């Protein structure tokens, strides 16, 4: 008996499913249902992703300038500590004093350049853009709600058609009108989104090329300051000795040591890359 009831229930469910499939197909043909359930347009998802990227860029740039400030401050303190420690040695005090002056120049001029350029080319444009798009974000949120309401409306219409198939054409006309209204609102929104994306792309472009330029100016400025320091030191310390060793010779030896370390790092990097490539080629 139970097997008979089970088969009967299964048959009833099959019939119901077939009826629903036929109804759904009829709805799709008449325009009362979408053939697929689509979410919001991909342009809106891309806009949201770009918004997150701009915020992340702002955060990284802010962290960068804070750490650059901290580095320069630490460099100044180190130079001052050397000056204090070398106060009793005229030769070393000359180097430390000039180093303090050079570090002050780097902090005021070259680090100041980085800060001002980041403010003009990244911080201010990003803040302004995010603030200006709050109204657009509200429209996007409203579009999501409208999409959910429209999908719910289509489901209600589908249920009505299933109950009253004779009114299918009436429902189709009403739904098409609602669909056209929804499409018009969506196209208007997408036009605003496209404008926002284009504006943000310009901010990214200008920010990136400005970042390259400001890095070059900062590093070149530091290099100029260091070269000026070295010229001063070589002229002042040309005949000076420390513990019987020429100061200029000590300076040249320090440069040679730095060069050797740099070559060692480059060789180690090349060796590591070659080893990794060899491992990848092994079966």
NUMARTI-752437 format. One record per residue (C-alpha): x, y negated, z. Coordinates in steps of 0.2 Angstrom, whole numbers, plus 5000, padded with zeros to 4 digits. Layout:
<nodes>
XYZ ...
</nodes>
This chain:
<nodes>
500050005000 501449885005 502349924988 500749884979 500649714988 502449674985 502249714966 500749604966 501549454975 503049474963 501949474948 501049314955 502649224957 503249274940 501649204932 501849044943 503649024937 503149044919 501748914921 502948794929 504248824915 502948794901 502248644910 504048574912 504348604893 502748514889 503248374900 504948354891 504148364874 502848224879 504248114887 503548144905 505148224911 507048224908 507848374901 509148354914 509248264931 510548124929 511248014943 511747834941 512747784925 514647824926 514947634924 514347614942 515347754949 516947674940 516447504948 516447584965 518047664963 518847504956 518247414972 519047544983 520647524973 520647334975 520447354994 521847484995 522947364985 522547224996 522947325011 524647395004 525147214999 524747155016 525747295024 527247255012 527347075016 527247115035 528647235034 529747125023 529446985036 529947115050 531547165040 532146985037 531746945056 532747105061 534147055049 534246885057 534346955074 535747075069 536746935061 536446825077 537046975088 538546995077 538946815079 538746825098 539846985099 541246905088 541246735096 542946765103 543746815087 543946665075 544046775059 542546875063 541546725069 541746645052 540946795044 539546815056 539146625056 539046625037 537946775038 536746685049 536646545037 536346655022 534946755031 534046595036 534146545017 533346715012 531946695025 531446515021 531646525002 531646694995 530446775007 529346625006 529246644987 528646824990 527246775002 526646624992 526546734976 525646874984 524446754991 524146664974 524146824963 523346954974 522646914991 521646754986 520946834969 520546994977 519646914992 518646794980 518146944969 517547054983 516646914991 515846854974 515247034970 514247054986 512647014977 513047134963 513347274977 511647234983 510947254966 511847424964 511147484980 509347434975 509647524958 510047684968 508447664978 507447624961 508247784954 507647894968 505947814968 505847834949 506348024950 504948044964 503747964953 504148084939 503848224950 502148164955 501648144937 502248314933 501148384947 499648274941 499948344923 499948524930 498248494939 497548384924 498348444908 496948354898 497648184904 499448224898 499448094885 498847954897 500248004910 501548014896 501047834891 501147774909 502847864911 503647794895 503147614901 503947644918 505447724909 505747574898 505547454913 506847554922 508047564907 507947374905 508447344923 509847464922 510547384906 510447214914 511447284929 512647374918 513047214909 513447134926 514547284931 515447274915 515847084918 516447134935 517547274929 518347154916 518647024929 519447144940 520547214926 521247044923 521647024942 522547194941 523447144926 524046974932 524447044949 525547184942 526547074931 526746944944 527347084956 528647134944 529146944942 529146904961 530247064965 531547004952 531546834959 531746894976 533147014973 534046894961 533846764975 534646874988 536046924976 536446744973 536446704992 537646854994 538746794980 538846624988 539246705005 540646804997 541446654988 541446555004 542146705014 543546735001 544046555001 544046535020 544846705024 546046715009 547546705021 546746775037 547246935045 546347035058 547447155068 548747145054 547547185040 547047055027 545147005029 544947005010 545647175009 544447235022 543047155012 543647244996 543747405005 541947395012 541347364994 542347514988 541547625002 539847564997 540147614979 540747784984 539247814994 538047764980 538947874968 538848024981 536947994982 536747984963 537748144961 536748234975 535148184966 535748244950 536248414958 534548434966 533648404950 534748524941 534448654954 532548624954 532548644935 533548804936 532348874948 530848834937 531648924923 531949084933 530549214929 
</nodes>
